[in-house]
Amino acid sequence: MADLFDTSASTPAAPTGPRPLADRLRPQTLGEVIGQEQVLGPDAPLGAMLASGSLSSLVLWGPPGVGKTTIARLLADETDLHFVQISAIFTGVPELRKVFEAAKLRRQNGKGTLLFVDEIHRFNKAQQDGFLPHMEDGTILLVGATTENPSFELNAALLSRAQVLILTRLTEDDLERLAQRAEAELGRKLPLDPQARDQLINMADGDGRSLLNLIEQVAAWKTDKPLGTDALTSRLMKRATKYDKSGDEHYNLISALHKSVRGSDPDAALYWLARMLTGGEDPRYLARRIVRMAVEDIGLADPQAQHICLQAWETYERLGSPEGELALGQAVTYLALAPKSNAGYVAFKAAMAAAKQTGSEPPPRHILNAPTKLMKEQGFGSGYAYDHDAEDGFSGQNYFPETMKRGIYYLPVDRGFERELKKRLDFFAGLRDKRKGATN
């Protein structure tokens, strides 16, 4: 029956024409949902909520085609709530007011509302704040869906009132089960040999909706014998890789590349570099990040690493794509196999912290220049020991502010070239103590 208090298009009319396969296979119960056991299982968050009869507002975070909308709709059925679906892309403040007013009327008549907001991250902060009073007084139970990291895209007030559930891309086993369900609905097997079937599932890239769309195309082909991988790929366009150069995938993949280099795994590092390049990432961005890896994670354990990365960047600028990308790949390989040290990085951060804490302390007078008579009379430069005239070319004087305790920031590791630097550091520390003892 139509809802008299519903001003949104939440109850679509029954379809009269052909229905897409994805719509025909839409699960009717949560038990029919394929995958996502980590949130739907008996001991998982949603399973526990439903068992206790206490469902809270939720944010479903995951890639496209993993069941966010379906789960939200089925949650409304399980809890006997009226389901209202809106999209943040097409909904403004006037439409939201109507939705809230309808939910209030519905509540006065003894019916709750589950408001499903697709692409909720596209609402601005003020619009997100508009949900809060209606969530708090029970007018709506909010279920938001997003492909972006809620920590960055949703404000803290909204997140504090909703539980974030992470939905994952479907596994190959999940997609195979979905393919079998599709074949049962179609009443026939797909005209593919085993290798082509595996290729079809691989092309879906963890997206159930994409797989069903591909299956619908394949099922329409007229063929007397199963098709192989060559025939499949020639008839279907390869699905574009999921990669948003300004979204989560951008940061996830550069993090994977950086950590693979830090973990001394050249194969994994090359894989993530290739994933970003095939996804359309700007090689110049990658070149800049590769230089940063050399400075941050290799440091002085291999001073040559930074030069190799800069040369790879210059090579890319001269050759362009795709030839220049090989230089980036070689630089990544070199970094992954180089000795690692973040001692320089840690030392610099420690020195920066000390500088902020003691930022007004002047240098000791003996290392200040005295270009005027007045400055000489004030003792500027007095007592400075010229290191080249000292024994071993080292005076051991204090160069920190006179009121500041000597800082120790650089602690080289016993790896790569830093072994040699550690010997030098220990040598000068010993001489400094010796000189200090001689003056006491």
Secondary structure, 3 states (H helix, E strand, C coil): CCCCCCCCCCCCCCCCCCCCHHHHCCCCCHHHCCCCHHHHCCCCHHHHHHHHCCCCCEEEECCCCCCHHHHHHHHHHHHCCEEEEEECCCCCHHHHHHHHHHHHHHHHCCCCEEEEEECHHHCCHHHHHCCHHHHHCCCCEEEEEECCCHHHHCCHHHHHCCEEEECCCCCHHHHHHHHHHHHHHHCCCCCECHHHHHHHHHHHCCCHHHHHHHHHHHHCCCCCCCECHHHHHHHCCCCCCCCCCCCHHHHHHHHHHHHHHHCCCHHHHHHHHHHHHHCCCCHHHHHHHHHHHHHHHHHHHCCHHHHHHHHHHHHHHHHCCCCCHHHHHHHHHHHHHCCCCCHHHHHHHHHHHHHHHCCCCCCCHHHCCCCCHHHHHCCCCCCCCCHHHCHHHCCCCCCCCCCCCCCCCCCCCCCCCHHHHHHHHHHHHHHHHHHHHHHC
